[in-house]
Amino acid sequence: MIGEIDVYGLFVPPLLVLAVVAWAVSALLRRGLRAVGAYGWVWHPPLFDFALYVLVLSGLAGLWSAWTT
């Protein structure tokens, strides 16, 4: 079980941890973008939010991959 993270005896896949962290980071980014009024330029806010989440998750996965190798 090398590829999993041990949380008090519960083995969790790293992608699940990264997905939760990406959700928190993208929530902070969405709040910041709404505060500065960037959503006035966005055509479809839910689609933009999903794309932002995917970008943050892929960035974190890339950082995780570079850090663990």
Summary of the structure (lengths in Angstrom):
residues: 69
radius of gyration: 15.0
end to end distance: 16.5
largest distance: 46.9
contacts: 146
relative contact order: 0.13
helix: 74%
strand: 9%
